[in-house]
Amino acid sequence: MKKIIIDADPGIDDSIAIMLAAGLSHFDILGITIVSGNVCVDKGAVNALRLSKFLKKDFNIYKSNPNPLVKELINAEDTHGEDGLGETYLPYEDREVKDGAVDFIIENLKKDEVTIFALGPLTNIARAMEKDIDAFKCARIISMGGNFKSFGNMSPVSEFNYYVDPEAADYVIQNSPNPIEIIPLDVTRKFVLTPNIIALMKSINKDVADFLENITNFYMDFHLKYENIIGSVINDPLVIMAHEFPEYFAKEKYHADVVCDGKARGMLMVDEKDFLKKEKNIILYRDIKTFPVWKNFIEILTAGEVDEEMLERIL
């Protein structure tokens, strides 16, 4: 069993990523640690409970300090809805969500080799590193964040997760004992969930597809209004897909910094040409083979088989 911690700010696409991870039987999901981002930690924890109910999975859920390291919190409720799940206000079973996300991360990293799927701002990871950097010696961190040559979604040069807590992102990149793996907007913008894909999924597993449609309707309206696309960019599931299917992703090692202040706040500054002659501290994902990733994505979520000819026609 592969031991996993999901650090997330659920969030629509975070929730889809959690659904994916839960569909992989060889994952031992030790817990879901909640960070403020798309919504505050309290709302994020409730959404983890909503997923727990829908998936019939008794996740260990841990909350954290609700604030970024330095900056005031900025959320994305305009994108994800006031409840974080497209204003669906889905039912959940009210049970205790523990505090202590940072300590939970450290304790589990000390026990075994663990992969952290970092789907939101890197606040929890940074605080854990500040407290016990040695715990991360064998940890693998895959982060959805930043943008390389694509335009940002918070500024011309900045992606949301790293914009929300740039100090945390930079701290993790500079201090991680192993190069942090980063999946930027350049890759995720090539992975757009469309109504046609949902329709295909309904022919395989209606319950899952209906749930997906329900939580993404708000998201699709946002993308049509602000990005002029029919569908929604679902960023975070690619963290799980990159872990499972590395052969469908292109990546390179670079040195990078995150700009913490000013007009370029949150910018992932990648030294592609090695001007600085510094140690390469990130593994940056640069491209994706969309067809096989979509095929596997759909099959994991629906627990069924995709008609490849149909999929090829709608992509």
Steps between C-alpha positions, in 0.01 A plus 500: 500500500624846410468735795346835407418828673273733307554864596211690347271802501181338365392659261343343193808367325655396834189295562531328163864422581396347833239290316774377266733410784220317679440295185851354504502187716878502546489838675498509877365851559634576846305821524379818338658813643305817432661831409335835433485593133197454279304524825599535864599188695159463667316491168769277351461254785123487446560426132733216595213365712267533201741293292532250782123453497467471123795264462414304815858549621583581861784743432718633780459876463723756669469878502783750526572861585260685266745772398786512247850543641510878446226624270131548572288218364348538155243236405349388170133483588423693181634199311391211725187644663440613855498141623801406286305237308312707247235614749353151513497490882513121494413299812765366736525319829617742764789341686815622665769646279823510696740789525871442453547448127867600521579253779307229316718552191823487702400193701412298191808604303714370787332159490530411133561619145205722417394689189329832560250613239508878555187634331480846658728769640810349661436652842468170691805352330711808575396503865583131530841556342569793731418281797685182394688507171655158569158338473502581128818307412308224322187694410380554145296816444295556185350848490244653271618857476667773305519572133802490274431651157123503521315804631392498863155484654562759774723737305675490164779294660349329806293191574254495792664252742839669494344848499302427818810404698815582301722488809391141565554397138847651492593352838403149392680529166820632660507261796354169389766227529372360170404712199132584521299390195283776357210470257436855369215661310690436175408132537164524676354737241524212252266291719149642463196315630217556249128418499576234236746325730245503782240357262739219411560433868123482561480207259746313724415608855207738535532558876860617478440704185193668652704594808776638277251697291334638810817642651648627171200691357600814693863448398406472132296820516805676642729369227257602225473852641866565576699265274255464210508120500219246518615276779722538802871467555540239773850557632542284808410154364816513289705467819357151546520417129865609479583273794321204346587546133836678475549368147234745378673809637815687395707663773835669558714606798562870559589749767204716598398769745160641588461877501343601830410867455422766245330478165644154437379355833464124473699469178691174460828634362658207316865523398452309176837608352695447823605863528535480877705178504312385808401153606191369325229496766183417304376243253271696271235322296492649151259299287232232505364234265136582548330198343647223720471721809131563432441131433654397831341790687152395387559132567627562853210730590228286344653158574404411143642472150516789254400471136826632353352593163230705669756670726720584204205664323412728790848610601 
